[in-house]
Amino acid sequence: MRPLDSCPVDIWRWDLDRPTAELASLRPLLSEDENARAARFVFDRDRNRFIAGRAVLRRILGRYLAKEPESLRFSYNGFGKPWLTGERAWSLHFNLSHAGGVAALAVSHLHEIGIDIEERKPLKEDVARRFFSAAEYGELRELSGRDYIEAFYRCWTRKEAFVKAHGEGLSLNLASFDVTLLEGEAARLLRLAGDGEAPMHWRMANVSVAPHLAGAVVANTGGADISLRYRRLRDMDQAMLLDSAPA
């Protein structure tokens, strides 16, 4: 049994490279504007991955709300963060990320949520110096090789997930807050400029959806810990409240 002071978050994972026959069945689930966006992709792979991402997102959210996937309507805030409109939709918080041919969706009934997954790749420039805080960059400079790469992507995914959960998009400077990044440290927000109480309210957790991907999820829980429940697409044919094994 989970403690009462925990915030359950469902983590859904699926491959974006779907068989042609399945893509044909997924495309009708998209809205008119989503189909228009799909048509603008130059490369087939990018177009097909967009269709698989949006259509499966609709299928999953539709199951939570007991609605047909194609009936869902999305709105966006001034920074591009989506939410669902309509009856009961206000009670469902979600965020989608994709990398390396994989999509990851975080869903919560309680709190605004942000998720980020990234493919671990060699770095061609000093990205940390450009975007991270002075404290984070100082810790990274003490590392090298594989340790540096792992710490960099822990930091990057936690910061990106925080930005997405915060809801202000790129207007929130990545250097205006600090997160933990060293191996063995719990995922935590350490500082947010202008809000001394933020570390007490925001919670982070590592997300593992594929061996080649780093990931993190963030929510403003008011202090409750995040409790992850990993789910697979086959769970949509089972009871939605049953835990499943990690993907």
C-alpha positions as CSV (number, residue, x, y, z in Angstrom):
1,M,0.0,0.0,0.0
2,R,1.3,3.5,-0.9
3,P,1.7,6.1,1.8
4,L,-1.1,8.7,2.0
5,D,1.5,11.5,1.5
6,S,2.6,10.3,-1.9
7,C,1.6,11.6,-5.4
8,P,1.0,8.7,-7.8
9,V,2.1,9.4,-11.4
10,D,1.5,7.1,-14.2
11,I,4.3,6.8,-16.7
12,W,3.3,5.4,-20.2
13,R,5.9,4.4,-22.7
14,W,5.6,3.4,-26.4
15,D,7.7,3.1,-29.5
16,L,7.1,5.8,-32.1
17,D,8.1,3.6,-35.1
18,R,4.8,1.8,-35.7
19,P,3.8,-0.6,-38.6
20,T,2.3,1.0,-41.6
21,A,-1.0,-0.7,-41.1
22,E,-1.2,0.6,-37.5
23,L,-0.4,4.1,-38.6
24,A,-3.3,4.1,-41.1
25,S,-5.6,3.3,-38.2
26,L,-4.1,6.0,-35.9
27,R,-4.2,8.9,-38.3
28,P,-8.0,9.3,-38.2
29,L,-7.7,9.9,-34.4
30,L,-5.9,13.2,-35.0
31,S,-7.6,16.6,-35.2
32,E,-7.6,18.7,-38.3
33,D,-4.8,20.9,-37.0
34,E,-2.7,17.9,-36.0
35,N,-3.1,16.4,-39.4
36,A,-2.0,19.7,-40.9
37,R,1.1,19.6,-38.7
38,A,1.8,16.1,-39.8
39,A,1.6,17.1,-43.4
40,R,4.3,19.7,-42.9
41,F,7.0,17.2,-42.0
42,V,9.5,16.8,-44.8
43,F,10.7,13.3,-43.8
44,D,8.3,10.3,-43.6
45,R,9.9,9.0,-40.3
46,D,9.3,12.4,-38.6
47,R,5.7,12.5,-39.9
48,N,5.0,8.9,-38.8
49,R,6.5,9.4,-35.4
50,F,4.4,12.6,-34.8
51,I,1.2,10.6,-35.8
52,A,2.1,7.8,-33.5
53,G,2.9,10.2,-30.6
54,R,-0.3,12.2,-30.9
55,A,-2.7,9.4,-31.7
56,V,-1.5,7.1,-28.8
57,L,-1.6,10.1,-26.5
58,R,-5.2,10.6,-27.4
59,R,-6.0,6.9,-26.9
60,I,-4.4,6.9,-23.4
61,L,-6.0,10.1,-22.2
62,G,-9.3,9.0,-23.7
63,R,-9.3,5.9,-21.5
64,Y,-8.8,8.0,-18.4
65,L,-11.7,10.2,-19.3
66,A,-14.0,7.5,-20.8
67,K,-14.0,9.5,-24.1
68,E,-13.3,8.6,-27.7
69,P,-9.7,9.6,-28.6
70,E,-10.8,11.8,-31.6
71,S,-13.2,13.7,-29.4
72,L,-10.5,15.2,-27.2
73,R,-9.8,18.9,-27.5
74,F,-6.6,20.6,-26.5
75,S,-5.8,24.2,-25.6
76,Y,-2.5,25.8,-25.0
77,N,-1.2,28.5,-22.7
78,G,0.9,31.4,-23.9
79,F,4.1,29.3,-23.6
80,G,2.7,26.3,-25.6
81,K,1.8,24.0,-22.7
82,P,-1.2,21.9,-23.6
83,W,-4.3,21.0,-21.5
84,L,-7.5,19.3,-22.2
85,T,-10.8,21.2,-22.4
86,G,-14.3,19.9,-21.7
87,E,-16.1,18.0,-19.0
88,R,-13.9,16.2,-16.4
89,A,-10.8,17.2,-18.3
90,W,-9.7,19.7,-15.7
91,S,-8.9,16.8,-13.3
92,L,-6.3,15.2,-15.5
93,H,-2.8,16.6,-15.8
94,F,-0.4,15.2,-18.4
95,N,2.9,15.9,-20.2
96,L,4.5,14.2,-23.2
97,S,8.2,13.8,-24.2
98,H,9.9,11.8,-26.9
99,A,13.5,10.9,-27.8
100,G,15.3,8.2,-29.6
101,G,12.2,6.8,-31.2
102,V,10.4,6.4,-27.8
103,A,7.5,8.4,-26.3
104,A,7.0,8.9,-22.6
105,L,3.8,10.3,-21.1
106,A,3.3,11.3,-17.4
107,V,-0.3,11.5,-16.1
108,S,-1.5,12.7,-12.7
109,H,-4.9,13.3,-11.3
110,L,-3.6,15.6,-8.6
111,H,-0.9,18.0,-9.8
112,E,0.7,19.8,-12.8
113,I,3.3,17.5,-14.2
114,G,6.4,17.7,-16.4
115,I,8.4,14.9,-18.0
116,D,11.5,14.9,-20.1
117,I,13.5,12.0,-21.7
118,E,16.7,12.5,-23.6
119,E,18.9,10.1,-25.6
120,R,22.4,10.0,-24.1
121,K,24.7,11.3,-26.9
122,P,28.3,12.6,-26.9
123,L,28.3,16.4,-26.4
124,K,29.8,18.5,-29.3
125,E,29.9,21.7,-27.3
126,D,29.9,23.0,-23.7
127,V,26.2,23.0,-23.4
128,A,26.3,23.0,-19.6
129,R,28.3,26.3,-19.5
130,R,25.8,28.0,-21.7
131,F,22.6,26.8,-20.0
132,F,23.2,25.5,-16.5
133,S,23.6,27.4,-13.3
134,A,27.0,28.3,-11.9
135,A,26.6,25.7,-9.1
136,E,25.6,22.9,-11.5
137,Y,28.4,23.8,-13.9
138,G,30.9,23.8,-11.1
139,E,29.9,20.2,-10.1
140,L,30.0,19.0,-13.6
141,R,33.5,20.3,-14.2
142,E,34.8,17.9,-11.5
143,L,33.6,15.0,-13.6
144,S,34.9,13.4,-16.8
145,G,34.1,10.7,-19.4
146,R,31.1,8.6,-18.7
147,D,30.5,10.2,-15.3
148,Y,30.2,13.6,-16.9
149,I,27.7,12.4,-19.6
150,E,25.5,10.6,-17.0
151,A,25.5,13.7,-14.7
152,F,24.9,16.1,-17.6
153,Y,21.7,14.2,-18.7
154,R,20.5,13.8,-15.1
155,C,20.7,17.5,-14.8
156,W,19.3,18.3,-18.3
157,T,16.2,16.1,-17.9
158,R,15.4,17.3,-14.4
159,K,15.7,21.0,-15.6
160,E,13.6,20.4,-18.7
161,A,11.0,18.5,-16.8
162,F,10.8,21.3,-14.2
163,V,10.4,24.0,-16.9
164,K,7.6,22.0,-18.5
165,A,5.8,21.5,-15.1
166,H,6.3,25.1,-14.2
167,G,4.4,26.1,-17.3
168,E,6.4,29.2,-18.4
169,G,8.4,27.5,-21.2
170,L,11.6,29.1,-22.4
171,S,10.8,32.3,-20.4
172,L,12.1,30.5,-17.3
173,N,15.9,30.8,-17.6
174,L,17.6,27.4,-17.0
175,A,20.2,29.1,-14.9
176,S,17.6,30.6,-12.5
177,F,17.3,27.3,-10.6
178,D,19.5,24.5,-9.4
179,V,18.9,20.7,-9.3
180,T,20.9,17.8,-8.0
181,L,22.9,15.9,-10.6
182,L,25.5,13.7,-8.9
183,E,25.2,9.9,-8.8
184,G,23.7,8.7,-5.6
185,E,21.9,12.0,-4.9
186,A,18.1,12.1,-4.8
187,A,16.5,14.0,-7.6
188,R,15.7,17.4,-6.0
189,L,15.1,21.0,-6.7
190,L,17.7,23.0,-4.7
191,R,16.9,26.6,-5.6
192,L,14.5,28.7,-7.6
193,A,15.4,32.4,-8.0
194,G,12.7,34.6,-6.3
195,D,11.0,31.7,-4.5
196,G,12.8,30.5,-1.4
197,E,10.0,28.0,-0.6
198,A,10.0,26.3,-4.0
199,P,12.3,23.4,-2.9
200,M,9.8,22.5,-0.3
201,H,6.9,22.2,-2.8
202,W,8.4,20.7,-5.9
203,R,9.3,17.1,-6.2
204,M,11.4,15.2,-8.8
205,A,11.9,11.5,-9.7
206,N,14.1,9.7,-12.2
207,V,12.3,8.0,-15.0
208,S,13.5,4.9,-16.8
209,V,11.7,3.9,-20.0
210,A,14.6,2.6,-22.1
211,P,18.3,1.7,-21.5
212,H,19.6,4.4,-23.9
213,L,17.4,7.2,-22.4
214,A,17.8,9.4,-19.4
215,G,14.5,10.8,-17.9
216,A,12.9,12.8,-15.1
217,V,9.5,13.8,-14.0
218,V,8.6,16.8,-11.9
219,A,5.4,18.0,-10.1
220,N,4.4,20.7,-7.7
221,T,3.0,18.3,-5.1
222,G,3.2,20.7,-2.1
223,G,5.8,18.4,-0.5
224,A,4.4,14.9,-1.1
225,D,6.8,12.5,-2.7
226,I,6.2,11.3,-6.3
227,S,5.3,7.6,-6.6
228,L,5.7,6.2,-10.2
229,R,3.5,3.6,-11.7
230,Y,4.9,2.3,-15.0
231,R,2.4,1.3,-17.6
232,R,2.4,-0.3,-21.1
233,L,-0.2,0.1,-23.9
234,R,-1.6,-3.3,-23.1
235,D,-2.7,-1.9,-19.8
236,M,-5.4,0.0,-21.6
237,D,-7.2,-3.3,-22.0
238,Q,-7.0,-3.9,-18.3
239,A,-8.1,-2.1,-15.1
240,M,-6.6,1.4,-15.3
241,L,-5.8,1.5,-11.5
242,L,-3.7,-1.7,-11.4
243,D,0.1,-1.3,-11.1
244,S,2.2,-2.9,-13.9
245,A,5.8,-3.8,-14.2
246,P,8.3,-1.2,-15.5
247,A,8.7,-1.1,-19.2
